């Protein structure tokens, strides 16, 4: 079994042989929000939350001000003014620069055109599921399948409601998320059938390992390939 190294190449900013000046995906969300009008960071957060961007990309709201400062530092945002409203702290308003527009467009092109290896938590679980016995794994996967089916039904209802109010351009990420969830459910269902029907290759050896602790012939060599030397 493999242990995945979690490498989010797009999030880390690797593209076409160069590194992006600000690599946090929250920076791209900020740039695409500010392109409409100048905003202060609190307003940026409100707009992004209203758009549900925290569901589309890994966003850590606590790092928003750091991201904005870094975008300003690298010339992708520029200060317009500082405002004080009532007794609130002074707020700096930022607007996007031409360099920021180019960065946002280039980053979007990369995300759309370049497949990135983005292992999920589920893939990590699959990579080490041999640590559990097959008679435990089967019910766990069936539980996952039941929850996926509930989520898929909820997503379908939500998408239908959104289609009545929003153009499709603003729904494609929801369509994609639903399609991926449906594909995962179909794959998990097939795997559960193999485990419960006894057709999964090496099922008897897997059970024997958990009963005796002894790896099947040849498996020890495979496991040793990933072990450190010495």
BALOBA-1460 file (C-alpha; in Angstrom, 3 decimals):
// residues 230
<rec num="1" residu="x" x="0.000" y="0.000" z="0.000"/>
<rec num="2" residu="x" x="1.162" y="3.529" z="-0.750"/>
<rec num="3" residu="x" x="1.239" y="6.493" z="1.595"/>
<rec num="4" residu="x" x="0.488" y="9.527" z="-0.535"/>
<rec num="5" residu="x" x="2.653" y="12.603" z="-0.402"/>
<rec num="6" residu="x" x="0.157" y="15.454" z="-0.504"/>
<rec num="7" residu="x" x="1.410" y="17.734" z="-3.249"/>
<rec num="8" residu="x" x="-0.994" y="20.376" z="-4.438"/>
<rec num="9" residu="x" x="0.993" y="21.687" z="-7.367"/>
<rec num="10" residu="x" x="-1.519" y="24.341" z="-8.373"/>
<rec num="11" residu="x" x="-1.873" y="25.594" z="-4.812"/>
<rec num="12" residu="x" x="1.892" y="25.721" z="-4.413"/>
<rec num="13" residu="x" x="2.129" y="27.826" z="-7.554"/>
<rec num="14" residu="x" x="4.140" y="25.653" z="-9.930"/>
<rec num="15" residu="x" x="3.331" y="26.594" z="-13.517"/>
<rec num="16" residu="x" x="5.182" y="26.577" z="-16.785"/>
<rec num="17" residu="x" x="8.604" y="26.612" z="-15.107"/>
<rec num="18" residu="x" x="7.988" y="29.595" z="-12.790"/>
<rec num="19" residu="x" x="6.706" y="30.105" z="-9.286"/>
<rec num="20" residu="x" x="3.831" y="32.468" z="-8.601"/>
<rec num="21" residu="x" x="4.589" y="35.447" z="-6.339"/>
<rec num="22" residu="x" x="1.646" y="34.536" z="-4.066"/>
<rec num="23" residu="x" x="0.797" y="30.835" z="-4.074"/>
<rec num="24" residu="x" x="-2.218" y="30.600" z="-1.741"/>
<rec num="25" residu="x" x="-5.378" y="29.924" z="-3.788"/>
<rec num="26" residu="x" x="-7.132" y="32.482" z="-1.606"/>
<rec num="27" residu="x" x="-5.058" y="35.069" z="-3.499"/>
<rec num="28" residu="x" x="-6.754" y="34.099" z="-6.761"/>
<rec num="29" residu="x" x="-10.171" y="34.363" z="-5.115"/>
<rec num="30" residu="x" x="-9.264" y="37.834" z="-3.837"/>
<rec num="31" residu="x" x="-8.063" y="38.989" z="-7.252"/>
<rec num="32" residu="x" x="-11.219" y="37.779" z="-8.985"/>
<rec num="33" residu="x" x="-13.352" y="39.590" z="-6.399"/>
<rec num="34" residu="x" x="-11.468" y="42.888" z="-6.461"/>
<rec num="35" residu="x" x="-11.470" y="42.968" z="-10.256"/>
<rec num="36" residu="x" x="-15.084" y="44.195" z="-9.999"/>
<rec num="37" residu="x" x="-14.423" y="47.152" z="-7.672"/>
<rec num="38" residu="x" x="-11.995" y="48.324" z="-4.961"/>
<rec num="39" residu="x" x="-12.582" y="46.684" z="-1.562"/>
<rec num="40" residu="x" x="-11.128" y="46.538" z="1.913"/>
<rec num="41" residu="x" x="-10.230" y="43.049" z="3.253"/>
<rec num="42" residu="x" x="-13.340" y="42.712" z="5.406"/>
<rec num="43" residu="x" x="-15.510" y="43.365" z="2.336"/>
<rec num="44" residu="x" x="-13.446" y="40.869" z="0.328"/>
<rec num="45" residu="x" x="-14.175" y="38.179" z="2.920"/>
<rec num="46" residu="x" x="-17.899" y="39.013" z="2.899"/>
<rec num="47" residu="x" x="-18.072" y="38.801" z="-0.901"/>
<rec num="48" residu="x" x="-16.145" y="35.519" z="-1.064"/>
<rec num="49" residu="x" x="-18.296" y="33.938" z="1.643"/>
<rec num="50" residu="x" x="-21.461" y="35.079" z="-0.132"/>
<rec num="51" residu="x" x="-20.187" y="33.413" z="-3.316"/>
<rec num="52" residu="x" x="-19.414" y="30.186" z="-1.451"/>
<rec num="53" residu="x" x="-15.752" y="30.263" z="-2.465"/>
<rec num="54" residu="x" x="-14.811" y="28.388" z="0.698"/>
<rec num="55" residu="x" x="-16.632" y="25.407" z="-0.858"/>
<rec num="56" residu="x" x="-14.739" y="25.671" z="-4.157"/>
<rec num="57" residu="x" x="-11.169" y="25.963" z="-2.880"/>
<rec num="58" residu="x" x="-9.219" y="25.452" z="0.355"/>
<rec num="59" residu="x" x="-9.609" y="28.829" z="2.070"/>
<rec num="60" residu="x" x="-8.228" y="29.729" z="5.492"/>
<rec num="61" residu="x" x="-9.928" y="32.971" z="6.439"/>
<rec num="62" residu="x" x="-7.327" y="33.721" z="9.115"/>
<rec num="63" residu="x" x="-4.715" y="34.210" z="6.401"/>
<rec num="64" residu="x" x="-6.763" y="36.714" z="4.370"/>
<rec num="65" residu="x" x="-4.960" y="39.825" z="5.616"/>
<rec num="66" residu="x" x="-1.575" y="38.182" z="5.050"/>
<rec num="67" residu="x" x="-2.594" y="37.246" z="1.497"/>
<rec num="68" residu="x" x="-3.784" y="40.794" z="0.789"/>
<rec num="69" residu="x" x="-0.524" y="42.255" z="2.132"/>
<rec num="70" residu="x" x="1.474" y="39.873" z="-0.056"/>
<rec num="71" residu="x" x="-0.580" y="40.751" z="-3.133"/>
<rec num="72" residu="x" x="0.117" y="44.425" z="-2.389"/>
<rec num="73" residu="x" x="3.812" y="43.727" z="-1.784"/>
<rec num="74" residu="x" x="4.162" y="42.084" z="-5.196"/>
<rec num="75" residu="x" x="2.270" y="44.815" z="-7.037"/>
<rec num="76" residu="x" x="-0.873" y="42.790" z="-7.731"/>
<rec num="77" residu="x" x="-3.019" y="45.061" z="-5.548"/>
<rec num="78" residu="x" x="-2.573" y="48.742" z="-4.777"/>
<rec num="79" residu="x" x="-3.944" y="50.953" z="-2.027"/>
<rec num="80" residu="x" x="-6.686" y="53.387" z="-2.970"/>
<rec num="81" residu="x" x="-7.575" y="54.954" z="0.356"/>
<rec num="82" residu="x" x="-7.965" y="54.340" z="4.073"/>
<rec num="83" residu="x" x="-11.396" y="54.674" z="5.655"/>
<rec num="84" residu="x" x="-12.561" y="54.949" z="9.250"/>
<rec num="85" residu="x" x="-16.222" y="54.132" z="9.838"/>
<rec num="86" residu="x" x="-17.508" y="55.144" z="13.263"/>
<rec num="87" residu="x" x="-15.412" y="53.664" z="16.032"/>
<rec num="88" residu="x" x="-14.055" y="50.859" z="13.857"/>
<rec num="89" residu="x" x="-10.328" y="50.530" z="13.083"/>
<rec num="90" residu="x" x="-9.085" y="52.192" z="9.923"/>
<rec num="91" residu="x" x="-9.588" y="50.044" z="6.827"/>
<rec num="92" residu="x" x="-7.409" y="50.181" z="3.735"/>
<rec num="93" residu="x" x="-9.196" y="49.862" z="0.404"/>
<rec num="94" residu="x" x="-7.361" y="48.024" z="-2.398"/>
<rec num="95" residu="x" x="-7.845" y="47.776" z="-6.137"/>
<rec num="96" residu="x" x="-6.381" y="45.360" z="-8.623"/>
<rec num="97" residu="x" x="-3.435" y="46.435" z="-10.789"/>
<rec num="98" residu="x" x="-2.787" y="45.517" z="-14.401"/>
<rec num="99" residu="x" x="-0.207" y="43.016" z="-13.140"/>
<rec num="100" residu="x" x="-2.896" y="41.584" z="-10.859"/>
<rec num="101" residu="x" x="-5.309" y="41.197" z="-13.768"/>
<rec num="102" residu="x" x="-2.663" y="39.371" z="-15.786"/>
<rec num="103" residu="x" x="-1.820" y="37.128" z="-12.828"/>
<rec num="104" residu="x" x="-5.479" y="36.239" z="-12.221"/>
<rec num="105" residu="x" x="-6.039" y="35.423" z="-15.905"/>
<rec num="106" residu="x" x="-2.855" y="33.351" z="-16.191"/>
<rec num="107" residu="x" x="-3.577" y="31.460" z="-12.963"/>
<rec num="108" residu="x" x="-7.112" y="30.677" z="-14.120"/>
<rec num="109" residu="x" x="-5.776" y="29.404" z="-17.459"/>
<rec num="110" residu="x" x="-3.376" y="27.108" z="-15.599"/>
<rec num="111" residu="x" x="-6.054" y="25.675" z="-13.310"/>
<rec num="112" residu="x" x="-8.350" y="24.978" z="-16.259"/>
<rec num="113" residu="x" x="-5.755" y="23.491" z="-18.596"/>
<rec num="114" residu="x" x="-3.125" y="21.740" z="-16.454"/>
<rec num="115" residu="x" x="-4.135" y="18.553" z="-14.592"/>
<rec num="116" residu="x" x="-2.617" y="18.532" z="-11.114"/>
<rec num="117" residu="x" x="-2.105" y="15.532" z="-8.842"/>
<rec num="118" residu="x" x="-4.364" y="16.333" z="-5.899"/>
<rec num="119" residu="x" x="-4.773" y="13.292" z="-3.629"/>
<rec num="120" residu="x" x="-7.867" y="13.372" z="-1.423"/>
<rec num="121" residu="x" x="-8.325" y="12.175" z="2.141"/>
<rec num="122" residu="x" x="-10.318" y="9.245" z="0.713"/>
<rec num="123" residu="x" x="-7.378" y="8.238" z="-1.487"/>
<rec num="124" residu="x" x="-5.152" y="8.321" z="1.587"/>
<rec num="125" residu="x" x="-7.582" y="5.994" z="3.361"/>
<rec num="126" residu="x" x="-7.669" y="3.628" z="0.396"/>
<rec num="127" residu="x" x="-3.875" y="3.566" z="0.279"/>
<rec num="128" residu="x" x="-3.701" y="2.107" z="3.793"/>
<rec num="129" residu="x" x="-6.958" y="0.145" z="3.988"/>
<rec num="130" residu="x" x="-4.960" y="-3.079" z="4.060"/>
<rec num="131" residu="x" x="-4.291" y="-2.258" z="7.700"/>
<rec num="132" residu="x" x="-7.898" y="-3.243" z="8.381"/>
<rec num="133" residu="x" x="-9.464" y="-6.585" z="7.597"/>
<rec num="134" residu="x" x="-11.699" y="-6.920" z="4.527"/>
<rec num="135" residu="x" x="-14.690" y="-7.810" z="6.686"/>
<rec num="136" residu="x" x="-14.355" y="-4.417" z="8.388"/>
<rec num="137" residu="x" x="-13.533" y="-2.458" z="5.242"/>
<rec num="138" residu="x" x="-16.653" y="-3.616" z="3.412"/>
<rec num="139" residu="x" x="-19.156" y="-2.176" z="5.936"/>
<rec num="140" residu="x" x="-17.133" y="1.031" z="6.227"/>
<rec num="141" residu="x" x="-17.297" y="1.559" z="2.482"/>
<rec num="142" residu="x" x="-21.002" y="0.734" z="2.426"/>
<rec num="143" residu="x" x="-21.535" y="3.394" z="5.102"/>
<rec num="144" residu="x" x="-19.612" y="5.849" z="2.930"/>
<rec num="145" residu="x" x="-21.752" y="4.892" z="-0.063"/>
<rec num="146" residu="x" x="-24.955" y="5.554" z="1.874"/>
<rec num="147" residu="x" x="-23.721" y="8.990" z="2.896"/>
<rec num="148" residu="x" x="-22.578" y="9.756" z="-0.643"/>
<rec num="149" residu="x" x="-26.011" y="8.885" z="-1.979"/>
<rec num="150" residu="x" x="-27.620" y="11.220" z="0.573"/>
<rec num="151" residu="x" x="-25.220" y="14.019" z="-0.396"/>
<rec num="152" residu="x" x="-25.807" y="13.418" z="-4.108"/>
<rec num="153" residu="x" x="-29.570" y="13.706" z="-3.662"/>
<rec num="154" residu="x" x="-29.156" y="16.927" z="-1.670"/>
<rec num="155" residu="x" x="-26.743" y="18.317" z="-4.272"/>
<rec num="156" residu="x" x="-29.146" y="17.528" z="-7.104"/>
<rec num="157" residu="x" x="-31.984" y="19.340" z="-5.357"/>
<rec num="158" residu="x" x="-29.781" y="22.348" z="-4.604"/>
<rec num="159" residu="x" x="-28.516" y="22.490" z="-8.175"/>
<rec num="160" residu="x" x="-32.028" y="22.384" z="-9.599"/>
<rec num="161" residu="x" x="-33.040" y="25.270" z="-7.344"/>
<rec num="162" residu="x" x="-29.962" y="27.280" z="-8.353"/>
<rec num="163" residu="x" x="-30.634" y="26.702" z="-12.062"/>
<rec num="164" residu="x" x="-33.898" y="28.586" z="-11.677"/>
<rec num="165" residu="x" x="-32.016" y="31.661" z="-10.430"/>
<rec num="166" residu="x" x="-28.485" y="31.651" z="-11.845"/>
<rec num="167" residu="x" x="-26.885" y="31.381" z="-15.305"/>
<rec num="168" residu="x" x="-25.024" y="28.145" z="-15.916"/>
<rec num="169" residu="x" x="-21.697" y="29.998" z="-15.959"/>
<rec num="170" residu="x" x="-22.019" y="30.353" z="-12.187"/>
<rec num="171" residu="x" x="-23.008" y="26.728" z="-11.640"/>
<rec num="172" residu="x" x="-20.351" y="24.757" z="-13.516"/>
<rec num="173" residu="x" x="-18.275" y="24.145" z="-10.365"/>
<rec num="174" residu="x" x="-21.385" y="22.741" z="-8.642"/>
<rec num="175" residu="x" x="-22.061" y="20.526" z="-11.654"/>
<rec num="176" residu="x" x="-18.477" y="19.268" z="-11.550"/>
<rec num="177" residu="x" x="-18.621" y="18.563" z="-7.811"/>
<rec num="178" residu="x" x="-21.842" y="16.583" z="-8.290"/>
<rec num="179" residu="x" x="-20.378" y="14.602" z="-11.197"/>
<rec num="180" residu="x" x="-17.280" y="13.723" z="-9.155"/>
<rec num="181" residu="x" x="-19.411" y="12.628" z="-6.214"/>
<rec num="182" residu="x" x="-21.571" y="10.463" z="-8.503"/>
<rec num="183" residu="x" x="-18.453" y="8.901" z="-10.037"/>
<rec num="184" residu="x" x="-17.038" y="8.167" z="-6.597"/>
<rec num="185" residu="x" x="-20.303" y="6.567" z="-5.502"/>
<rec num="186" residu="x" x="-20.336" y="4.309" z="-8.572"/>
<rec num="187" residu="x" x="-16.722" y="3.259" z="-7.948"/>
<rec num="188" residu="x" x="-17.290" y="2.603" z="-4.235"/>
<rec num="189" residu="x" x="-20.424" y="0.599" z="-5.036"/>
<rec num="190" residu="x" x="-18.442" y="-1.635" z="-7.406"/>
<rec num="191" residu="x" x="-15.696" y="-2.141" z="-4.817"/>
<rec num="192" residu="x" x="-18.217" y="-3.033" z="-2.104"/>
<rec num="193" residu="x" x="-19.777" y="-5.620" z="-4.417"/>
<rec num="194" residu="x" x="-16.351" y="-7.196" z="-4.975"/>
<rec num="195" residu="x" x="-15.645" y="-7.375" z="-1.249"/>
<rec num="196" residu="x" x="-19.076" y="-8.672" z="-0.294"/>
<rec num="197" residu="x" x="-19.282" y="-11.036" z="-3.260"/>
<rec num="198" residu="x" x="-15.823" y="-12.524" z="-2.662"/>
<rec num="199" residu="x" x="-14.466" y="-11.579" z="-6.099"/>
<rec num="200" residu="x" x="-11.862" y="-9.084" z="-4.869"/>
<rec num="201" residu="x" x="-8.424" y="-10.492" z="-5.870"/>
<rec num="202" residu="x" x="-6.377" y="-11.807" z="-2.952"/>
<rec num="203" residu="x" x="-9.295" y="-11.627" z="-0.520"/>
<rec num="204" residu="x" x="-8.400" y="-14.901" z="1.212"/>
<rec num="205" residu="x" x="-4.771" y="-13.847" z="1.634"/>
<rec num="206" residu="x" x="-5.904" y="-10.502" z="3.045"/>
<rec num="207" residu="x" x="-8.062" y="-12.295" z="5.627"/>
<rec num="208" residu="x" x="-5.256" y="-14.704" z="6.449"/>
<rec num="209" residu="x" x="-2.867" y="-11.828" z="7.087"/>
<rec num="210" residu="x" x="-5.239" y="-10.305" z="9.626"/>
<rec num="211" residu="x" x="-5.786" y="-13.667" z="11.262"/>
<rec num="212" residu="x" x="-2.128" y="-14.761" z="11.460"/>
<rec num="213" residu="x" x="-0.080" y="-11.607" z="10.897"/>
<rec num="214" residu="x" x="1.827" y="-13.351" z="8.098"/>
<rec num="215" residu="x" x="2.112" y="-11.657" z="4.716"/>
<rec num="216" residu="x" x="1.315" y="-13.775" z="1.630"/>
<rec num="217" residu="x" x="4.212" y="-15.007" z="-0.506"/>
<rec num="218" residu="x" x="5.744" y="-12.118" z="-2.422"/>
<rec num="219" residu="x" x="3.937" y="-9.429" z="-0.447"/>
<rec num="220" residu="x" x="6.822" y="-8.964" z="1.963"/>
<rec num="221" residu="x" x="9.097" y="-8.067" z="-0.959"/>
<rec num="222" residu="x" x="6.579" y="-5.515" z="-2.209"/>
<rec num="223" residu="x" x="6.232" y="-3.968" z="1.254"/>
<rec num="224" residu="x" x="10.018" y="-3.840" z="1.663"/>
<rec num="225" residu="x" x="10.428" y="-1.690" z="-1.460"/>
<rec num="226" residu="x" x="9.091" y="1.332" z="0.383"/>
<rec num="227" residu="x" x="11.137" y="0.762" z="3.533"/>
<rec num="228" residu="x" x="14.118" y="3.079" z="4.217"/>
<rec num="229" residu="x" x="17.603" y="1.611" z="3.852"/>
<rec num="230" residu="x" x="19.516" y="0.587" z="6.922"/>
